[in-house]
C-alpha cells in the first residue's frame, strides 16, 4: 500500500510486501483476528486451505489463497508487480 494507490496497491510498491499465510490442520486453540485491522492489512481468513504462488515472469508474481473448507474455491488473489528491482528509497 506504499505506492500511494488504493486502486492498485500491488503495482510497484514503495516498500516490502509481506505475505503471511498458514493453514494448519488443527482446530484447537483457534485464534481470531482483530475486528479492525490496520489499513495495510489486506485480507484475513480463518478457513483451512493453502496458498499458490506463480512467478509469471521477472516482474509479476501471482498469489492466490485456496479454501479447503469450500472445496478448492479461490478466496483471495492478487498480482504483485515490480517493474524495477533494487533497493527502496527512504
PLY file of the C-alpha trace (Angstrom):
ply
format ascii 1.0
element vertex 90
property float x
property float y
property float z
element edge 89
property int vertex1
property int vertex2
end_header
0.00 0.00 0.00
3.11 2.16 -0.02
2.80 3.26 -3.64
0.03 5.74 -2.77
-2.64 3.94 -4.79
-5.63 2.26 -3.16
-6.85 1.18 -6.61
-3.69 -0.78 -7.46
-1.58 -1.16 -4.30
0.45 -4.12 -5.59
1.95 -2.31 -8.59
5.46 -1.11 -7.82
5.01 -0.85 -4.04
7.44 1.50 -2.31
8.26 -0.97 0.44
8.50 -4.70 1.05
5.22 -6.62 0.68
4.85 -9.34 3.32
2.64 -12.34 2.62
1.87 -14.24 5.80
-0.01 -17.46 5.23
-0.65 -20.60 7.19
-3.41 -23.17 7.38
-2.51 -25.98 9.70
-4.91 -28.88 10.22
-5.62 -28.44 13.93
-8.79 -26.64 15.07
-7.77 -26.41 18.73
-6.80 -23.07 20.24
-8.15 -21.24 17.20
-7.00 -17.61 17.16
-9.35 -14.91 15.90
-8.32 -11.79 14.05
-8.79 -8.29 15.42
-12.08 -6.69 14.38
-10.49 -3.58 12.90
-7.20 -4.48 11.22
-4.87 -1.67 10.13
-5.39 -0.36 6.58
-2.20 -2.03 5.33
-3.57 -5.48 6.27
-5.30 -6.57 3.08
-7.03 -9.92 3.73
-7.88 -12.29 6.60
-9.47 -15.72 6.57
-9.94 -18.35 9.28
-10.61 -21.09 6.72
-8.30 -24.02 6.18
-6.56 -24.14 2.85
-3.30 -23.34 1.12
-1.53 -20.66 -0.88
-0.41 -20.94 -4.51
2.24 -18.65 -5.93
3.27 -18.43 -9.57
6.16 -16.39 -10.90
4.74 -15.32 -14.24
7.98 -13.58 -15.26
10.68 -11.42 -13.66
8.21 -8.62 -12.82
4.94 -10.41 -11.94
4.15 -12.71 -9.00
0.62 -14.16 -8.90
-0.68 -15.24 -5.46
-3.95 -16.92 -4.55
-5.43 -18.33 -1.35
-7.43 -21.54 -1.80
-10.05 -22.68 0.74
-10.27 -26.37 1.59
-13.40 -25.55 3.61
-15.06 -24.50 0.34
-13.79 -27.35 -1.84
-10.93 -25.52 -3.51
-12.56 -22.13 -4.04
-10.03 -19.31 -4.53
-10.96 -16.83 -1.78
-8.28 -14.20 -2.43
-5.89 -13.37 -5.25
-3.57 -10.61 -6.35
-0.63 -9.98 -8.65
2.42 -8.24 -7.25
4.15 -6.21 -9.97
7.67 -4.86 -9.58
8.88 -3.23 -12.80
12.28 -2.22 -11.42
14.27 -4.21 -8.90
16.71 -2.70 -6.42
16.80 -1.01 -3.03
13.88 1.05 -1.76
14.21 4.78 -1.16
13.93 6.06 2.40
0 1
1 2
2 3
3 4
4 5
5 6
6 7
7 8
8 9
9 10
10 11
11 12
12 13
13 14
14 15
15 16
16 17
17 18
18 19
19 20
20 21
21 22
22 23
23 24
24 25
25 26
26 27
27 28
28 29
29 30
30 31
31 32
32 33
33 34
34 35
35 36
36 37
37 38
38 39
39 40
40 41
41 42
42 43
43 44
44 45
45 46
46 47
47 48
48 49
49 50
50 51
51 52
52 53
53 54
54 55
55 56
56 57
57 58
58 59
59 60
60 61
61 62
62 63
63 64
64 65
65 66
66 67
67 68
68 69
69 70
70 71
71 72
72 73
73 74
74 75
75 76
76 77
77 78
78 79
79 80
80 81
81 82
82 83
83 84
84 85
85 86
86 87
87 88
88 89
